Amino acid sequence: MTIAVLGATGMVGSRVIAEAVARGHRVLALSRKPGEGDPNVTPLAVDVGDPEAVGEALAGATATGTTATGATMAGAAATGVTATGATAAGVTATGVTATGTPATGTPATGTPATGVTATGTTPPRPPDAVILSVRTFPADREFLVGATRTVLDAAARLGTRVLVVGGAGALRSPGDPDLPVADNRAYVPDEYRAVALAGTAQLRTCEAHADADWVYLSPPAELEPGERTGRYRRGTDTLLTASDDGRSWISAEDLAVAVVDEVENPGTERHITVVHRSST
Ligand SMILES: NC(=O)c1ccc[n+]([C@@H]2O[C@H](COP(=O)([O-])OP(=O)(O)OC[C@H]3O[C@@H](n4cnc5c(N)ncnc54)[C@H](OP(=O)(O)O)[C@@H]3O)[C@@H](O)[C@H]2O)c1
């Protein structure tokens, strides 16, 4: 599969990319300042606040639909989109300006690509799935809502499913389904309430979207870098706690496992969550 990850450099996004690549997927890594990737990762500088750039990046710059064997990354830049690493050999997309050197063919510095310029390769195609995993410090509800709408709009035009890595605050409280976690001080201290409410607004944005195919994954209350065990327990719209210690937590590595599992085998629920699962 080709998977686009928005928020590629983040705690979650970087682990999702590592998990996806380890499973043999190609990744389009999008953020404002993406780093260099491995040959199966195409970094693109995109501000998710720029709907045109997001749309172009998802629709046209996914030249990874071809097989870029080895480090055959050239560089493709659309309006507001800059490839800092690589795209597949010789394929650029409508409205994309190649600023690098294609792996095959002539140097393309400054040459606007008005169509698919590759010979003998498949045309650019949209990613099979988009992961949205962005946030700002401090939490910015309007940014999150706008970014989510932008990505849902672009993905809906392409017919691509979106997995939103959202917040625990959007879940129901265990044992009290009418109490949103965002309003539950047992899980959300006052200082995190704005973040939690921004996540709830993000879920509402998904629910209000008429056309997009989306799933909203709420992490448990605690999400931090840690160990990849490959295990987790999956639920729907109610916060889960681990059976061994009663904490609502998971490592970012295991969250990434759950994200890629969901992309590979989509469930039917729109709102899901996961929690750490002990080995016993
Ligand atoms: N318990 C919980 O509920 C919980 C805990 C942690 C995280 N989360 C959620 O998990 C998701 C990911 O969080 P995280 O911890 O991985 O975040 P993070 O480490 O802060 O990373 C944020 C990512 O967003 C990108 N980004 C920010 N503004 C952007 C913009 N304008 N355009 C494009 N990219 C932009 C950043 O890259 P650039 O700066 O390069 O653009 C970065 O890759 C968020 O939705 C967060 O709320 C939930």
The ligand as a Gaussian input file, in Angstrom:
#p B3LYP/6-31G(d) Opt

LIG

0 1
 N       -3.828000      10.789000      25.144000
 C       -4.140000      11.410000      24.010000
 O       -5.323000      11.599000      23.696000
 C       -3.048000      11.881000      23.116000
 C       -1.727000      11.977000      23.557000
 C       -0.750000      12.412000      22.657000
 C       -1.105000      12.747000      21.347000
 N       -2.406000      12.639000      20.960000
 C       -2.807000      12.980000      19.586000
 O       -2.040000      12.270000      18.650000
 C       -1.866000      13.082000      17.479000
 C       -0.386000      13.198000      17.175000
 O        0.262000      13.791000      18.286000
 P        1.852000      13.789000      18.426000
 O        2.157000      13.678000      19.874000
 O        2.450000      12.818000      17.481000
 O        2.186000      15.280000      17.963000
 P        3.632000      15.953000      17.810000
 O        4.702000      15.023000      18.245000
 O        3.563000      17.290000      18.455000
 O        3.755000      16.138000      16.221000
 C        2.910000      17.034000      15.555000
 C        3.109000      16.843000      14.046000
 O        2.240000      17.757000      13.396000
 C        2.988000      18.403000      12.368000
 N        2.393000      19.708000      12.137000
 C        2.091000      20.676000      13.053000
 N        1.578000      21.749000      12.440000
 C        1.537000      21.447000      11.110000
 C        1.117000      22.141000       9.946000
 N        0.637000      23.395000       9.997000
 N        1.212000      21.528000       8.745000
 C        1.712000      20.263000       8.651000
 N        2.126000      19.556000       9.701000
 C        2.047000      20.151000      10.917000
 C        4.399000      18.495000      12.936000
 O        5.375000      18.614000      11.928000
 P        6.041000      20.032000      11.474000
 O        6.281000      20.827000      12.722000
 O        7.275000      19.633000      10.723000
 O        5.049000      20.647000      10.572000
 C        4.521000      17.132000      13.581000
 O        4.887000      16.177000      12.601000
 C       -2.537000      14.428000      17.780000
 O       -3.844000      14.426000      17.266000
 C       -2.582000      14.456000      19.286000
 O       -3.609000      15.242000      19.796000
 C       -3.379000      12.206000      21.805000

